[in-house]
Amino acid sequence: MSEFLHMGGYAFYVWTSYGLAFVLMLALFVSPMIEKKRLIAGIARKLRRERREK
C-alpha cells in the first residue's frame, strides 16, 4: 500500500492532479446551484418591485 501511495516518486504530482480535478469538479457542480439561487432571488425581487409600483 505504501508503494501505491508513493507512486514511484511521482506521488506529489499525481495526488495534486487528483486533488485539483476534485476541486474543479466540485466547483462545476456547485456553481450552477449558486447561480440558480441568485437568479431566482433576482426574479423575486423584480416581481415584488413591480407589484409595489402598481
N, C-alpha and C positions, 0 to 999 in steps of 0.2 A: 504494500500500500504506500509506503514511503517513497518508493521509486516512481510510482504512478504520480504522486503529488509533486515530486521533484521534476518530472518530465524531462529527464536527460539534460538538465541545466537550463532549460527554457521555461521553467515554471513561471517566472515573473511575467514574461511576455504573454504566455498562454492564459494565465489567470487574470491578468489585466485585460486581455481581449474579451474573455468571458464576462468579466465584471462590467466593462464598458458596453458590451452588447446587451447585457441585462438592464442596465440603467437606461439605455436608449429605447429598448422595447417597453420598459415601464413608462417612460415619458410619452411614447407614442400611444400607449394605452390610456393614460390618464389625461393627456392634453385635450382630446375631444370631449371628455366628460366635463372638464372645467369650462371649456368654451360653450358647451350646450347650456350649462347653468347660467353663464354670463349672458348669453343670447336671450334665454327665457326671461331673466330678470330685466333686461333692457326692454323687451316687448311689453312686459307687465307694467313697467314704469311709463312707457309711452301710452298704453291704454288708460292708465289712471289719469295721466295728464290730459288726454283727450276727453275723458268723462267729466273732469272738472271744468273744462272750457265750455262745455255745452250748457 
